[in-house]
Amino acid sequence: MSVSAFPLQRQAAEVPLVVVLTLRLIACSAVSYFVWRSVGATGLAVCAPLFGIALARPVIGVIEESVLFAKRLAYSELDGRHYAHRGFSMDITEDSTLGLWIKTADARKVLPGLPGDLVLERMFPQGLRIVSFPKSSRGAVRMNVDALATYLDKSTDASSLKFRLWLRREVLFPANIRKSRSQPVSAVTQ
């Protein structure tokens, strides 16, 4: 734990922003009231910058938190499944056995020469499945990422090789690390 040189900053970080904003608003209002009572209407104009100085940082903090909350809310559907390759969004899901499955439609964005689903099903009988979603009547055809990498091993096209490299570095490598961490210690040592 790092110790801040400014104790007030350390305490302010622990207090919720709404509370800080409310307290500063009350303090500014109290100061403005007493200045208005002693000086008159001119005192309110003099106290206006006080509101700006006291409320600027908490208001910005509240805006930042609301933007982060909106992003979390918007991306909650894709949490942990969103990948991107060269600007193309890839929807990759993980099943209960920690196997990774990519939508064939997303793979075709990068690999236009990827065979059709029926051909892929013949080539990889265990590597293709249809996943249905509750909101839609159609299911999405997904291919096992390991099977796709095996298919791309035979390719000589530059874009296919780049995609295969990305697939191994960004998707398969982290998944293999997660698998090895989730295995019991006795299984790893045998």
C-alpha positions in Angstrom: 0.0 0.0 0.0 1.5 3.3 -1.0 1.2 6.2 1.4 0.2 9.5 -0.1 2.2 12.7 0.9 -1.2 14.4 1.2 -3.4 12.9 3.8 -6.5 14.7 2.5 -6.0 13.1 -0.9 -5.7 9.7 0.6 -9.0 10.2 2.6 -10.8 11.7 -0.4 -10.1 8.6 -2.5 -11.9 6.5 0.1 -15.0 8.7 0.2 -17.6 8.2 -2.6 -17.8 10.9 -5.2 -21.4 11.7 -4.6 -20.7 12.4 -0.9 -17.7 14.6 -1.8 -19.8 16.5 -4.3 -22.6 17.0 -1.8 -20.3 18.2 1.0 -18.5 20.7 -1.3 -21.8 22.0 -2.6 -23.0 22.5 0.9 -19.8 24.3 1.9 -19.8 26.6 -1.2 -23.5 27.4 -0.5 -22.8 28.2 3.1 -19.8 30.5 2.2 -21.9 32.2 -0.5 -24.8 32.8 1.8 -22.6 34.5 4.4 -20.8 36.6 1.8 -24.2 37.6 0.3 -25.5 38.5 3.8 -22.4 40.6 4.6 -21.6 42.2 1.2 -24.8 41.9 -0.8 -25.4 40.7 -4.4 -21.9 41.5 -5.4 -20.7 38.8 -3.0 -22.5 36.2 -5.1 -20.5 37.2 -8.1 -17.3 37.0 -6.1 -18.2 33.5 -4.8 -19.1 32.0 -8.3 -15.5 31.0 -9.0 -15.5 29.2 -5.6 -18.2 26.8 -7.0 -16.1 26.1 -10.1 -12.9 25.4 -8.1 -14.6 23.2 -5.5 -17.0 21.3 -7.8 -14.9 20.8 -11.0 -13.0 17.7 -10.0 -15.9 15.8 -8.4 -18.2 16.5 -11.4 -15.5 15.2 -13.8 -15.2 12.1 -11.5 -18.9 11.5 -11.6 -18.9 11.8 -15.4 -16.0 9.4 -15.7 -17.7 6.9 -13.5 -20.9 7.1 -15.5 -19.0 6.6 -18.8 -17.3 3.5 -17.4 -20.6 2.2 -16.1 -22.2 2.7 -19.5 -19.4 0.8 -21.2 -19.6 -2.1 -18.7 -23.4 -2.2 -19.3 -23.1 -2.0 -23.1 -20.3 -4.7 -23.3 -21.7 -7.0 -20.6 -23.1 -9.3 -23.4 -19.6 -9.7 -24.8 -17.8 -9.9 -21.6 -14.7 -12.1 -22.1 -15.7 -13.1 -25.6 -14.7 -10.1 -27.7 -11.5 -10.3 -29.8 -10.5 -8.2 -32.8 -8.1 -8.9 -35.6 -7.2 -6.1 -38.0 -10.4 -4.2 -37.2 -12.7 -7.2 -37.6 -14.7 -8.2 -34.5 -14.4 -11.9 -33.6 -16.9 -13.6 -31.2 -15.1 -16.4 -29.5 -16.7 -18.4 -26.7 -15.3 -20.8 -24.2 -17.1 -24.0 -23.3 -17.1 -25.9 -20.0 -14.0 -27.9 -21.0 -12.2 -24.6 -21.7 -12.4 -25.3 -25.5 -12.6 -22.2 -27.7 -15.2 -21.8 -30.5 -15.2 -19.0 -33.1 -18.2 -18.1 -35.3 -17.4 -19.2 -38.8 -19.1 -16.0 -40.1 -16.5 -14.0 -38.2 -13.6 -16.1 -39.5 -14.9 -15.6 -43.0 -14.5 -11.8 -42.6 -10.7 -12.4 -42.5 -10.6 -15.6 -44.5 -12.9 -15.2 -47.5 -11.6 -18.5 -48.9 -12.7 -20.5 -45.9 -14.8 -23.5 -47.1 -18.5 -23.7 -46.4 -19.9 -25.1 -43.2 -20.8 -28.5 -44.7 -17.3 -28.9 -46.1 -15.8 -27.9 -42.7 -18.1 -30.4 -41.0 -16.7 -33.2 -43.2 -13.1 -32.1 -42.6 -13.5 -31.6 -38.8 -16.5 -33.7 -37.6 -15.8 -32.8 -33.9 -14.6 -29.3 -34.7 -17.9 -27.8 -35.8 -21.2 -27.2 -33.9 -24.3 -25.1 -34.1 -24.9 -23.0 -31.0 -28.4 -21.6 -30.7 -29.3 -18.5 -28.7 -32.5 -17.9 -26.8 -33.3 -14.6 -28.5 -32.9 -15.8 -32.1 -34.5 -18.7 -34.0 -31.3 -19.4 -36.0 -28.2 -20.8 -34.4 -24.6 -19.7 -35.1 -22.2 -22.1 -36.6 -19.0 -22.2 -34.5 -15.7 -23.9 -35.3 -13.2 -25.1 -32.7 -10.2 -22.7 -32.7 -7.7 -25.5 -32.5 -9.3 -27.1 -35.6 -9.2 -23.7 -37.4 -5.5 -23.3 -36.5 -4.9 -26.9 -37.9 -6.7 -25.9 -41.1 -4.6 -22.7 -41.4 -1.3 -24.7 -41.0 -1.7 -25.8 -44.6 -2.3 -22.3 -45.9 0.4 -20.2 -47.7 -1.7 -17.1 -48.1 -0.2 -14.1 -46.2 -3.5 -13.0 -44.7 -4.2 -16.6 -43.5 -0.8 -16.9 -41.9 -1.2 -13.5 -40.2 -4.6 -14.7 -38.9 -3.1 -18.0 -37.7 -0.3 -16.2 -35.9 -2.9 -13.8 -34.2 -5.1 -16.8 -33.3 -2.2 -18.6 -31.6 -0.8 -15.5 -29.8 -4.0 -13.7 -28.8 -6.5 -16.6 -28.3 -4.9 -20.0 -28.0 -1.8 -19.1 -25.9 -3.8 -17.3 -23.1 -6.4 -20.1 -23.2 -3.6 -22.8 -22.7 -2.3 -20.8 -19.8 -5.8 -20.7 -18.2 -6.1 -24.5 -18.8 -2.8 -25.2 -17.1 -3.7 -23.0 -14.1 -7.1 -24.7 -13.7 -5.6 -28.2 -13.6 -4.9 -29.8 -10.2 -1.3 -29.9 -9.2 -1.3 -33.8 -9.2 -2.3 -33.9 -12.9 0.5 -31.5 -13.9 3.3 -33.4 -12.1 2.4 -36.8 -13.5 
